[in-house]
Amino acid sequence: MWNDYDDDDVFPRENGSLDSEWQLCKCTKCAKLCDGGNKISKRTWSRHHETLTSRPSRRAVPTSFKSIGSAAVSKESRPRSDSDEIAAGPAFETQSFAMDINDILPVQHPAQASQPLEQPLLFPAADTSLDLQEIEELDLVSDDENFNFEPVQIPEDPASDSESDGPAPDSGEDRQLQQINAPSLAGSTAPDVPRFVPMEPRRSTITGTVFSVRPPWRSISIESVKIEKLRISLGFIEALESACKQNSQLAPGDDERLWNPPCKLLDTSDPGIRQALKTFMGADAPVTEETFNAFRDAALEHHPDDDFPTFYKTKMALAELTGISPIETDMCPNSCIAYTGPFAELDKCPYPECSEPRYDQAKLQKGFHEARTKFWTIPIGPYLQSLWRHPETAKEMKYRRDCDRKIREQTTVTPDSWSDIFDGADYVKLVRDGVIQPTDMVLLFSIDGAQLYAHKASDCWIYIWVILDLRPGLRYKKKFVIPGGFIPGPNPPKNVDSYTFIGLHHLAVIQREGLPIWDASADPDSPDAFFTSYLYVFLSTADGPGQQHMSGSNGHTARVACRFFCGLKGRHRYQAPQYYPVLLKPLNSKYGAAEREDVDIQTDLRSSLSSEASIQQYNSAISHLLTSRNKTEYKARQTECGFGKPSIWSGLPRCLGPPGIFPADLMHYILNIGDLLSGLWTGKLDKVYPPDRADSWPWRVLTGDKWTQHGAAVHACHHYFPDNFDHVPRNPSEKINSGYKAKEWQHWLFGLGPALLYGLLPSKYWLNFCKLVHVVHLLHQYSISKSSLLIAYRLVLQFTYEFEELYYERRSERIHFVCQSIHTPMHMVQEVRRVGNLILYAQWTLERTIGNLGEEIRQPKYMFANLSQRGLYRAQLNALKAMDPSFDRLGHKETQLPTGAVDVGDGYQLRPKIDNAACAPETAAELEALKLYLSNIWNQPFDDKQDN
């Protein structure tokens, strides 16, 4: 307990100095600073003295609070400085993207499509004269019957005009500035490590402040909400809004290091520690304890006097060097929930079908509160600080700054092409409005579920962080992707918010307080060497089920199911619960006149997730849900608006916010459209409803011998795939049900498909498929031009309407043919302009992370715990490589030039010849092909008799 004292009794203020022999014998508040009365350095006292003399004398008052992550733990809070307060400002508005190219590339109405379908497929040439002026001027938002509920009258928020949107400052106690001597890895006392002095939080000088404004429905109190599910969601959001240093989830030592990080290069000169770390890292992944001990025993056998740390001490050294330790949190043994936020005080699972106790009952009877199961969260803050602690990595972290500078300098609103996320309209507006500053860092969140073993219950969820400040060539590499958390199985979680809450709470704390950074690439004496970074979450990606949890939507078979919130209401078969995004009215519907008419994509649907109308409609929908008076009314409103709860992202102080934070996912689209098309062409869809019969489908051509021959043709193409294509497609007729991967679907359908299906599919179906193929090709470019985007938009509209006319044929029993994968492509084209190139935020990165972490599992019996442990090692080793690139063995091999090669810039190398014998065309056909190729390159006939 702290004693009452006056500041003048502790620190003499007459001359602002401290006598070298003076001891703080009366110190209580600064016990850690002076080590219980021992001497301290003048530099340390001077920093603290400046803090104390900058404001009137105050008394330290201890404050107890309960940890959000655990109901049984409480600790004393640390006073927060007044300078940490950050004001709130108005929310930014993003531009809408309305695409209408009828005047340039007319799209035929479905009723007129029957004849043109038989014509040859003509892809429009890229016309550089095309621009997006028409697109930018149109607003395709309509207040039609798709959303006909009245906006809820929201009570005025009395705090909406206040200066700060964050937690109110504490009672005014002064911040403690502690100096802790880090213990040496070898056991000796290490010299004092210079620590970071926190700076005043900066405010935007252009518009608004660094915080986002709370949505209007946040003025609705939790107590007034009648639905338990909604109260729980609001509880998590409210807990994120109150996140601050005082309720940080980090351990005290880790918390101290986060706010006062080391300000010098990492010292790994100790030979014993260095040898142990390199042994622990292995060739490509951390070795097992058994392998480590075998290497250690062999080394000590030859050099018995060497100081070679044990496996345990090496792990502790790695954690100390990087500052990364996991946050352990209690969870339900059946994976239903984590005991966080509104669940923190519970003693058993709240779901009636589970009701498993939280604690080990045998130990509970003895007075010990030990959770039966826990999960790990890896904090993002220490890893981000490590990226700046070496000049080489710190320079790479400034890529986004250069992009921001170009954004501020450019005069045009729309870029000439989209090659990065920073070319998107949403990000450009954030930079121009001053919401994102050069010293901030921008993150991408990605979550997905994984089945670790094909024949064993092993459902597990993982989420990662991608650092967008790095250039695209680096940010998706294994050594820069940081695992954020693991949701163990064996069952899928019933409340994902409770698991992601710990990581998001840690993020909210450093968003609100600012993350202190020491830049190793800057001049040590320059003010730029020390800065405070306010993190910004730009995108949250997931597959369909994952996005349903994160966004609060109703799922892909709901009445309003479009993940892009366009307002389209689905259609369904008579008395069937599943809805599908069908545009054209069925002619044989049993609903008769009650069936809605055809939907016009370009006039009836909203076109941009970040348009003002979309944001307002989303807020109105959530308000409509929160004011439900009973479960019956809630279910009706949930069906009507397409959402079942507010998104947890609404609680973060700095993120793009729903619905714009949820972009398209190109990877899972490839999987879903491939599964649909193959099911149609083979006649093996999951369901066929009478009177429809699969054997009557004219497009059902991949059957019997034809299907076998087609699969063999796919397999025969293996020899012609470059090595860097990854996952050459296996024979689909044999392996399509054996874990066919997204890359295989992509190479089979969108690479080989147009050629191998020519003459096999009837002409009109093949032409319709080729339009989709061309759209997918355009959207997979590294840089997408304006003209390419317009072409893709025109073709995707044609494909969508034609698909319904050709396959669905306005028959109600075929409504399920029109899945979300048919509706999604039209939004993908629009997403390019909104948030940049699609390939840069697809789920490929997370899927690969799940794959290579799963490959490292060495204990199948405890696979979930082992997976979490390997993820922690990945984060720690990535941080170590960032702080000391000499540990990055594979990275050095990537940058090392082959013998005799010369780097000529722009990623190209001039390499010496490696052939040891002359080579020549073996056949006359090869010779003619080479002649034609060289003639086209040189723009003149090739003479093989002349020495060229």
N, C-alpha and C positions, 0 to 999 in steps of 0.2 A: 504494500500500500504506500502511495506517495504521501509525504508529509507536506504541510503547508509551509511555504517559505517565500521570501521576497527575492526577486532576482538580484537586488543590490547586495544581499547577504552572501551570494555565491560568487559573483564575478565583479571585481573592482572596475569601475567605469571612469575613473578620473582621467587616466591617460590612454585608455583603450589597449593596454598591454598587460601581459602576465609575467610576473617574475619567474625565472627559470626554476627557482627552488620552491615555489609556492605549491601547496597541495590542496586539493579540493576535499578537505576532511569532512565538510558538512554536506557534501553533494548527495542528493537522493534522486532527483529527476535525471541527473546526468551520470548515473552510476555506471552505465555502459561506456560513456564517453571517457571517464577518468579512471575506469577500472577500480572502482571502490576506494578512491583516494590516492591512487598512484599518479605520477606525473604524466602530463600530456604535452604534446608538441604545441608550440606557439601557433603554428598554422591551423591546427585543429581548433584551438580555443578561439582564434581570431574569426574563423568562419561562424562559429556558434555565437560569439559575442556580437557580430554584425547582425545576426538574426534577432537576438534579444533586444538590442538597442534600437532597432528600426521601428518599434512600437512600444506602447506603455507596458509597465510591469503587469504580469498576470500570474495567476496561480494555477498549478497543474491539478486537474480534477480527474481522477480515474473514472472511466466509463466501461461498464460491462455490457456485452452484447452476445447474442447467440449466433454461432456460425451457421451460414445458410447451408453448408454442405453436410453438417452433422448436428443432430438434435442434442447430443450429449456433451458437446464441447462448447465452452465459452472462454473468452480471453479478454484481456484489457485492450482497449483501443488506443491507438496512437493519435495525438492531436493532429488535425489537418490545418495547414497554413492558409491564411486568407488569400494568399496569392494564387492558390490552386483553383480558385473559383473561375469558371468559364461561363460567360453569359450565353443565353440562347437567342436565336434570331429567327427570322421568317424562313419557311421552307422554300426550297428552290423548285422551280417548275421546269419540266423537260419538254423538248419539242415533240410534237406529234409527227408521225411519218405516214402520210397518206399517199398511196400509190395509185395513180390512174394514168394508164398509158394507152387508153383507147384511141386517142388521136394519132399516136405514133405506131403502136402495134396492136391493132384491134383484136379483141377476143370474141370468138363466136359464141353466141348463146347456145345452150345445149340443144334447143329445138332445131337449130340450123346446122348441127354438127354431123348429121348422118352422112351427107354426101362428101364433105371435105375430108372425112376420115380415110376415104379410099385413095386420096391423092398422095403422092410421094411426100415424105417428111422433109421439109425444108427448114433448116435452122437459120435464123436471121444472122447476117454478118454483123460483126461488132462495128458500130458506127460511132466514132468518137465525137461526132457533132451532137449526139444526144446528151442532154443534161437532166437534172432533177428539178428544174424550176417548177414544172407542173406538179410534181410530186410534193414539193415543199409547200406549195400554195394551197393545196386541197386539204380539207379536214373531213375524214370519212366517218366522223362520230355522229351517230344519230340516236336520239332518245326515242327508240321505237318500243314495241311491245316486249322486246327481249327482257327488259328490266322495268316492270311496271309497278313495283311497290313504291310507296311514298317515302321520301327521305325522312328519317327520324329527327324530331326536334331535340337537339342536343343542348343540355343546359350550359350556360356560359361558364367557362372555366375561370375562376377568380384569379388563378395564377398565370393565365395565359399572357398577361401583359407584364409580368415580372421580368426582372433582368436575367435571372438564371433559371434554366430548365433542369439543372442537375440537383443533387442533394444540397441542402442548405449548409453553409459552413458551420463548423463546430463552434463551441462557446468562446473561441478565440485563443486557445492555448498555443504556445509557440511550438514549432516543429522541432523535433529532436534531430540533431545531426550527429550521427554516430560514426566513429572510426574503429573498424574491427580489423585486427591483424589476422589475415588468412593463414591457417596452419599450413606448413609446408607438406608437400606430398611425401617427402622422405622422413618427416617427423621432426625436423628442425624448425626453428622460428623464422618465418619469412619476413622480409622487410616490409615496411608500410606500403600499401597499395594506394596510389592516388585515387580519390573517389570523385564522382560527378557531383557538381553543385547544381541543383535543379534551377531552371530558368523560369521566368514569369511566363505563364501560358499565353501564347500569342493569339490575337483575334484577327479575323479577316478584315482587311482594309478595303475590300471591294463591296461586297454585299453580305449581309448576314454575319453569322459567327460560325465557329467550328462545329457547333451542335445542330442537329436536325430538330425541327419543331415536332412536338408530340402531335399525333393525329387527333382530330377533334373528338373521336369516340373515347379517348382516354379520360375525358372528364366524367364519364360514367363510372360510378364507384362500384367496387367489387360487391359490396353489401347489397346493392340494388339489383344485381344480376341473379336471376332465378335458377339458371341452369348450372348444374355442378361442373360440367365439362368446361363451360366458358369461364367460370370462376377460377378453375385451375389454370387455364391458359393466361388469364389476367394476372394470376399470382406470380407466374414466371416472368411476365413482362414487367410487373411492378418491382420484382426483386432485381431485375437487370437495371431498371431506372434508378434504383437506390444503391447501385454498386459503387464502392469507393474504397480507399485504402484501408479503412477501419474494418471492413468485412472481407478482406482479401482471403482467398482460399490457399495461398502459398504458406509454406512453413516459415517461421520467423527468420531463419537464416537466409532462405531463398528470397523472402520478401525484402530484406535489407539490401541484398545484392541487386535486386531488380531496380530499386530506386536510387542506389548509389553504385553503379557498375564500375568495374576497374577501368582506368583510363590509361592503359599502356598495352603494348603488344604482349601476346601470350608467351610466357616463358616455359618452354619444354626442353630446356637444355640438360636437365637431369638425365644421365644415360640410362639409369635403371628404369625410370618411369617411361622414357621414350621407347625402350626396348619392350617393356611390358605392353604399352599401348599398341605398338605395331604388331605384336604377337596376337593381342586381343582382336585387332581389326581383321586379321586374316587376309586372304587374297581379294575377296569381294564382299564378304559378310562376316560378322562377328563369329568367332569360333566358339565351340562348346567348352564348358569347364574342363572336361576330360582332355580335349585336344590341347587347351592352354597349359594344363599341368604337365602334359607329356613334353611340350616344347620347353617349359620352364625347368623340368628335371634334367633334360638333355643339356641345357645351357649351364645349369649349376654344376653338372658333372664335370664339365671342362673348365669352368671358372667358378669354383665354389665360393670365392670371396666376393663375387659380384652381389650387388643389392638388386635382386630381381623380385619385385613385389608379387604377392599372391594374387589369385584371381579376384578375391573379394576386395583387396586393397586397390587393385587396378580399376575395378568398377567404381569404387569410392573416389579415386583420383579423377576418373572421367567425369563423374557428376560434379566434382569440385571445380574442375577446369572450365566446364561448360556452363555451370549454374543451372542445369536442367534436371529437375527431379519430378517424378509423377505426382499428381494429386490423386490420392486414393479416396473413393467415395463408396458408401454402402449402396447395395442394390438388392432387388428381389432375386432369390435363387432361380426363379423361373423367367427372369429377364423382363418382367412386366414393367417395372419402374425403377428409377434410382431415387434414393431418399434425399432429394434436393428441393429447394424452393418450397412450395406448398406441402410437399411430402416429407419435409425434413423431420418433423416431430412424430411421425408415425412409427408404430412398433410392429406393424404387419402390412402386407400388401393390401391396398384398398380395393382390389378387384375381387368380387365375391367368389368367382370361380377359382381363385388362387388362395388368397388369405394366408400365405406362408409367413411365418414369423421372421422378423428382421434379424434377431440375435440368436446365437447359439444358446438353446434353452438350458443345456447342462451347465454352461459357464455362467449363464444369467442367474441361476439359482445360487451360485457362489459369489454373486455380486459383480461379475465382469460383463460389460456390454461389448461383446465382440461380434461383429457382423458375420453372418454366414457366408456372404459373397460380396466382393468388391470389384470395382472397375477402375481403370486408370484414365486420367486425362493428362495430356502433355501441354504445359503452358507455352503459348506462342511468344511471349515477351522476351525471355532470355535468348531464344534462338534468333530473334530479330536483332538483338543487341550484338550477338556474335558476328553477324554479317558485316558489321562496320569495324571490327577490331583487327582487320588486316588491310593494308592499302590496296591490294589487288582486288579483294572482294568488295571493298567499300566503293571503289571506282565503278564496278559493275552495277552497284546499287543505285547509281545516279543516271541510269538509262532513262527512267521515267521523267526525271527533271529536264532532260534535253527535249523529250517529247512535249512536255508542258510549255517549255519556252517557245517551241515552234507553234503550238496552239495559240499562244498569246500574240505571236507575231503575224499569223496568217489573217488575211482579211476576208476570205470566203467562209461561208458557213458550212458548206458541204465539201468534204475532201474529194480529190480526184479518184482516189481508190481507198479501199479498206484492207489494210495489211496487219493491223494490230487492234487490240481492244481500245486503245487510246484514240483511234480514229472514229469511234462511235459518238453519236450526237449526245448521248447522256453524259459521257465522260467529258467531252468538250465543254458542255455547259457548266459542269461542276468546277472545272478549272477556271473558266472565264468569270464565274460568279465568286471565285475565291473560296469556295468550300474546301477544295483540295489545294494545299500549299506545297511548295517544293520540298519542304522538310518532312512532309507527311509520308506515310507508307500505305500502299494500297494492296488489299488482299482479296483472294478468291477462296471461297469455302466450297468444299465438294464432299458429298456424303453418298454412301451406297451400301447395300447389303451384299454379303458374300456367302457362298456355300463352300466351306473350306474342303470338304470331302464329298465326293459324288454319292457315296453309299453309306453315309453316316450323318446323323442329325448334327449339323455344325453351322447353323445359321449365325452369322456374325455381321455386325455393322461397323464400318470404319469411316471416319471423316479426316480430311487432310486440309492443309492450307497451302496455297500457291502464292508466291511473292511476285506480284505483278511489276514491282519496281525493276526487276531484272529483265534483260532483253529476252525475246522469245526463244532464242537459241540456248538459253541457260535455265530459264525459270521452270521448265518441265523435266529437267534432268533429275535423276534419283537423288543426287547429293543436295539439291535445293528444295525438294518437296518434303514438307514436315508433317508427319502424322500428328493429328490433333487429339484423337480419342478413339477408344475401342468400346463397343457395346457387345459384351460376350453373349453367347447363346446359352442354352441350346435352342431357345425359342426367339422369334422376332420380338422386339420391344413393342409394348402397347402404348407407351408414351415416350416418344423420342425426345421431346422437349426436356424431360427430366434428365436425360443423359447428356445432351449437348449444352445444358445450362451451365455446367461448371466451366467449360471452355469459353463460352460466351460471356459468363460473368467475369472471368479473368480479363477477357478482351475489353469489356465495358469499363473495367477499372482503369486500364491503361489508356483507353480512349478518353475518359473523363479527366484523368490526372495528367496525361501526357507521358510518353515513354522517354526517359533520358538516354541519349545516344552520345557516344564518343566516336568521332570520325577519324580513323587512323590515316586516311588519305589526305587530310587537311593539315595545314601548318599548325603545330602544337600551340603556338602563341596566338593563333588567329581565333577570333570569336566563333568562326564556323566549325571549329573542332568540337564544340559542345553545342548541342541543340536538343530541343524537346520535340518529339514526333507524335502526332495525333493520328492514329491508325484509322483507315477508312475501309470498310468492307464493301466492295463494289458489286460482286455477284455471288449468288448461292446456287450451285448446280447440283442436280440429282437426277435419277431416273424417275419414272412416273410414280411408283410407290413412295420413294424418298421425298419427292417434291410434295406429295400429298401431306406428309407429316410436317414438313418445314413451312409450307405455305398455308396449311389449314384448309385446302380444297377438298372436295368430295370424292375425287378419284376419277379415273378415265371413263367409267361407265355411268357417271351421274348425268342428270338432265342438263346442267350447265357444267361441262367437264373440260372445256378448253383451258389449258394451262396458261394461255396468253390473254385470258380474260377479255375475249373479243365480244362476248355477249351471245354467241350462238347457242340456241336451245336445241338439244338433241331430239331425235325421233326414236320410237321404240315399237316393237311388234305389239300386237294386241295383248294386253294384260301381262306383258313381260317387263321385268324391273330394270333391265339394262337399256341405256340410251346410247345412241350413236350419232355422230355429227353429220347427218345427211342433209344436203342442201335442197335436193329436189323432192317434191311431194310425191309419195307413192300413190299409184292409181287404184290399187285394190285394197286400200286401207279400210278397216272396219270402223274407223272413227268418222268416216264420211266427211261432212262439211266442217267438222271440228278440226280436221287435219290442217296444219298451217300450209300456206302457199310456198312456192319456191323462194329460196333465200338468195339475194344478190350480194356476193362477197364485197363488192366495191362500194355499196351504198348502205347495207344493213349492219355491217360489223365494224367495231372499233379496230383501228389498225396498229396502235402502238401502246405497249404496256405502260410507258411513261408519259403518255399524253395527259393533259390536265383532266380530261373527261374520265380516263381510266382510273386515275388516282381518286378523284371525287367519287366515282361509282364504287370503288373498292371500300372507301371509308363509309359510304352510305350503307353498303351491304353489311359491313361489320357492325355498324350501329343498329341496323335492323335486327341482326341476330341477338345482340346484347340486351335488347329491350323486349325479348320474347317473354311472355307471361307464364307459359307452361311448356311442357315437353311437346305437346301436340302443335302448338304454334311455332316452336323452335324447329321441329321437323319440317313443317311446311315452308318456313322461311329459309331453312338450309337448302332444301330442294330448289327453291326459287332463285336464290342468289349464287349458289355454287360453292359456298364456303361453310365449313362447320365450326370454325374457331378462328380467332385472330392469329397471325403469325408471330412467332417468338422474336423475329427480327424487328418487330415494332418497338421492342424494349431497348435496342441499342442506340446510343447517342449519335453514332456516326456510321451510317450505311445508306445505300441507295433506297432501301425501304420497299415494302411490297406495294404493288405487284411487280414493279420494274426490276427488282433484285433477282427474279427468277427467269433466266434466259432459256433459249432453246438448247436441246442436247442432240447434237448430230450423231453421236455414237449409238445411242439406244434407238434413234430413229432408223438407222441402218438395220439393226436387229429386228425391229418390229415390222418394217415394210417388207423385209426379206421373208419373214415368217408368213406374212399375209399372202404375198405373191406366190411363194412356193406352194402354199396350201391350196390356192386357187388353181394353179397350173397342174398340180398332181391330183387334185380332187380329194385332198386329205385334210380339209378344214375340220376343226373340232366339232362343229355342229352344222347340219343341213336340215332345214325345216320343211316339212311337206306343205304344198305339193311339189316343192323343188326337189330335183334329183341331181346328184353330182354327175351321173353318166350322161346327162343331157346338156352339160356345159360345153359350148364350142371351144372354149379356151383350155379345156382339160386335155392337154397334149402330152404331158410328162408322165406317161403310164407304161407299164410293161417294158418291152424291149426299147422303146424310145427313151424312157427314163434311164435305163441302164446304159444305153449308148451315149446319152448326154453326159451322165456322170463320168464315163470313161473319157470323153472328150475333155472335160474339165481337168481330170487327172493328167491327161497327156500334155497339157499346157505347162506343167511344172518346170520343164526344162527352159522355158522362155521367160520365167520371172526373174528379175534381178534379185540379188541376195538381200538388199535392203528393204524389200517389200514386206517381209515379216508375215508369217502364217499363210503360206501358199495354200489355196483352198483344196481341201481333200475332196474325194469323190462324193458329191452330195447324195447320190442314190444309195450310198452305203453308210455315210457318216453324218447325215443331216440330223439325226436324233442322238448323236454321241457328242454333245457339247460343241456343236458347230459355233465357232467364235465370230464376233462382229467383223473382224478383219477378213475372215473367210467369206462371210456373206457379201462384204463390200467388193472383194476381188471377183467373186463368182458372178454376182448380178450386175454390178456397175462397171466391171472391167471386161469380163469375158461374155457376159450375157447378151449384149446386142449382136455380137457375131455368132455365137453358138445357138441362139434362139431364132436367128433369121431363117425363114423357111419352115420353121417348126411351129412357131406361134402363127395364127392367122394374121394377115396383114394389118388389120385395124388395131388389133391388140398389141402387136409388135410396135407399131408406130406410137401408140399411146405410151408404152413402156419406154421407148427411146426418148420421149420428151422428159420423162422423169430422170432418166440417166443423164441427160444433158444438164438438167438443173443441179443434180448432185455433183457433177463434174465442176460446174461453175462455182458452187458453194465450197468446194474443197480446194480452191486455188489459194496460194499464199497471199496473193494480192488480187482483190476483186474490183474491177473497174466499174464506173457508172454504167457504161453500156452493157457490160456483162450482167449487172444487177437488174437492169430493165429487161433484158432478154430472159433472165431466169424468172422474173415475175410474170411475164407474159406466158411463158411455157407452163409455169406451175398452175396458172388459172385454167389453161386449156386442159392440162392433165387431170385436174380435179373434176371438172364438169364432165369430161369425156369418160373418165373412169366410172362415174355414176351411171352414165348412159349405157356404157358397154357391159358392165358387170352387174350392177344393181338393177338396172332396167326398170326403175320405179316400181319394184315388186316388194311388198312389205315383208315377205319371208326372207328377202335378201338384204334387209337393212343392216345386218351385222357384217356385211362385206365392207361397209364404209367405216373403218376404224379411225381412231385418232391419227394414225400414221398417214391417212389420206388427207386429213384436214391440216396437219402440222406444216407441210412444206410451204404453204402460202404465207405463214407467219415467219418462217425461217428467213425468207428473203427480206422481210421487213426488219428482222432482228439484226441483220448485218449493218444496216444504217444506224440502228439504235445503239448497239453495244459492240460493234466491230466484227471482225472475222470469226466465223462460227467455229473453225477448227481450234481456236485458241482457248475456248472454254467448254469443249466437249469432255465427256467423261473418260476419254482414253487415259489421262494421267492417273486418275484414281484406280481404274481397272488394272493398270500396270502395277501400281503400288500394292494393291491387294494381292496380285499374282506373285510379285517378288518377295513380299513379306511372308506369304503362305509357303513359298519354297524354302524359307529359312526355319520353319517349324521343325523342332527336333524331338518334341515330346507329345506324341499324338494323344496320350492319356490326359494330359493337361494342356490341350491345344490352345484354349482361349488365353490362359495365363501366359503361355509361351509366346503367343502372338503379340500380346501386350508388351512383354519383355523385349521382343525383337524390335517392336516399334519404338520403344524407348531408346534402345541402342542406336537405331537409325537416326533419331533426332540428335542424340548426343554426339555421334560420330560425324554427322553432317555439320554440326556446330564446330567441332574440333577442326575439321577440314577447312571451314570458312576462316577460322582464326589462325590456322597454320597450314597453308596449302601443301607443305612438304609431306603431310600425312596422306594426301590424296594421290595414291599411287596410280590409279586408273586415269585420273585427270591429267597427270603428266604424260602418260602414254598417248592420250588423245591429242595433246598439243605438240608432241615430239615429232619432228620431221623425219621421214625415212632417209636412209643413207643416200647422199647425193642430191636430195630434193632441195628446191629453192621456193621460199614463200613469196609469191608475186602479188599478194593482197587480195582483199574481197573474198577470202575463203578459198582461193585457188593456189595450187602448188604446181611447180614445174618439176616433173620427176624424170629420172634417166630411164633409158630403155631397159627392159628386163627380158626381152626375147633373146634367146641364144641361137636362133636360127631364123632364116628368112621365111616369110609366110606369103602365100599367094592364093588367089581364089581357086577353089578346087573344081568348080564347074563353070560353064559358060553363063549360066543364069546368075551366079554370084558376081561374075565380072560385069555383066550388064547392069546389075543393080548398083554396083559401086560406081560405074561410069555415070549413071543417071544422078546418083546422089552428089558426086563431086561436081557435076555440071551445074546442078541447082545451087550449090554453095558458091561456086566461082562465077556464076552467071555467064558461062561460055562453054562450048562443047569440050569434052574431055578427050584428049588424044593420048591413048595408052602407049603410043610409039614414041612420044616426046617425053623427055626427062623432066617431069614436073616437080 
